[in-house]
Amino acid sequence: MSFSSDPVVRIKNASIFQDDKTVLNDVNFEIEKGEFVFLIGRTGGGKTSLLKTLYADLDLRLGEINVAGYNIGNIKKNEIPLLRRKLGIIFQDFQLFPDRTVAENLTFVMKATGWKENSKMKARQTEVLMQVGLGSVASKMPHQLSGGEQQRVVIARALLNEPVILLADEPTGNLDPEVSQGIFKLFQDINKSGTAVLMATHDHTLVKNYPARVLKCDGGKLLDSKLENFELSAKYY
Ligand SMILES: Nc1ncnc2c1ncn2[C@@H]1O[C@H](COP(=O)(O)OP(=O)(O)OP(=O)(O)O)[C@@H](O)[C@H]1O
């Protein structure tokens, strides 16, 4: 059972694996409702693996992880879609279907997560598209949108089910600096409205300019700026 004051993410003594290799050892942290947290570290340091473990894409073999009230260590296969309904996942692997309109892309996710009534689906789509600053793109194909607009649609899709936390892997990667700024501002706005954010990034300018808690994958350990000071400058990640 989960209570409204419980952290959104709670990790105790967990190890993160890729195949038989331990990527991170003895990971411990909590993320509270509405918190904003950066996840940094060198390429191959384990950011993506950690995020994938949180949404039950990688098995948890050691330690305890609780996400949005689900115990990831013993989650059943048929509970995984229910867990993911509570999360907004923004990953390179989850791009838009190129052969479907924006509305069809959103409808696909909604049907897969239990939405049935067309009128309600349409209303919610309009809401989330407005929230990400896109008024009139529902009937467009992804290729008719700029990279930044496509990323906004991906974020809108992640918001459809009012997630308690957004898990984002390099959401501003591959975008011009100015467009990245706009996307980052959108994450800030979403966070201000109460959704927690865990964002993996290599963009040291963002991390430097926006004071927030930082978790850093560093040599198989996860450091937490809440507990210790560490170097944030670019040359270290
Ligand atoms: N599918 C996979 N199968 C086996 N090993 C993998 C797989 N994906 C990643 N790894 C390994 O796991 C380790 C952690 O990789 P991970 O992708 O989590 O790091 P990262 O910090 O997200 O890196 P990047 O910043 O480049 O995205 C690396 O040594 C990587 O080679």
The ligand as a MOL file (V3000), in Angstrom:
LIG
                    3D

  0  0  0     0  0            999 V3000
M  V30 BEGIN CTAB
M  V30 COUNTS 31 33 0 0 0
M  V30 BEGIN ATOM
M  V30 1 N 21.9350 -3.6390 -23.7730 0
M  V30 2 C 23.1000 -3.7580 -23.1340 0
M  V30 3 N 23.6930 -4.9630 -22.9990 0
M  V30 4 C 24.8530 -5.0970 -22.3210 0
M  V30 5 N 25.5150 -4.0720 -21.7480 0
M  V30 6 C 24.9930 -2.8580 -21.8560 0
M  V30 7 C 23.7560 -2.6230 -22.5500 0
M  V30 8 N 23.4680 -1.3100 -22.4830 0
M  V30 9 C 24.4790 -0.7400 -21.7860 0
M  V30 10 N 25.3950 -1.6690 -21.4160 0
M  V30 11 C 26.6180 -1.4090 -20.6150 0
M  V30 12 O 26.2400 -0.9920 -19.3260 0
M  V30 13 C 27.0830 0.0700 -18.8700 0
M  V30 14 C 26.2430 1.2780 -18.4960 0
M  V30 15 O 25.6370 1.8100 -19.6710 0
M  V30 16 P 24.5040 2.9140 -19.6350 0
M  V30 17 O 23.9350 2.9880 -21.0180 0
M  V30 18 O 23.5930 2.6480 -18.5100 0
M  V30 19 O 25.3690 4.2300 -19.3130 0
M  V30 20 P 24.9830 5.7510 -19.4880 0
M  V30 21 O 25.5390 6.4520 -18.2990 0
M  V30 22 O 23.5200 5.9030 -19.7250 0
M  V30 23 O 25.7860 6.1550 -20.7890 0
M  V30 24 P 25.4420 7.3100 -21.8650 0
M  V30 25 O 25.7380 8.5850 -21.1820 0
M  V30 26 O 26.3970 7.0200 -22.9760 0
M  V30 27 O 24.0170 7.1400 -22.2760 0
M  V30 28 C 28.0870 0.3210 -19.9920 0
M  V30 29 O 29.2730 -0.3610 -19.6810 0
M  V30 30 C 27.4160 -0.2630 -21.2070 0
M  V30 31 O 28.3750 -0.7170 -22.1190 0
M  V30 END ATOM
M  V30 BEGIN BOND
M  V30 1 1 1 2
M  V30 2 1 2 3
M  V30 3 2 2 7
M  V30 4 2 3 4
M  V30 5 1 4 5
M  V30 6 2 5 6
M  V30 7 1 6 7
M  V30 8 1 6 10
M  V30 9 1 7 8
M  V30 10 2 8 9
M  V30 11 1 9 10
M  V30 12 1 10 11
M  V30 13 1 11 12
M  V30 14 1 11 30
M  V30 15 1 12 13
M  V30 16 1 13 14
M  V30 17 1 13 28
M  V30 18 1 14 15
M  V30 19 1 15 16
M  V30 20 2 16 17
M  V30 21 1 16 18
M  V30 22 1 16 19
M  V30 23 1 19 20
M  V30 24 2 20 21
M  V30 25 1 20 22
M  V30 26 1 20 23
M  V30 27 1 23 24
M  V30 28 2 24 25
M  V30 29 1 24 26
M  V30 30 1 24 27
M  V30 31 1 28 29
M  V30 32 1 28 30
M  V30 33 1 30 31
M  V30 END BOND
M  V30 END CTAB
M  END
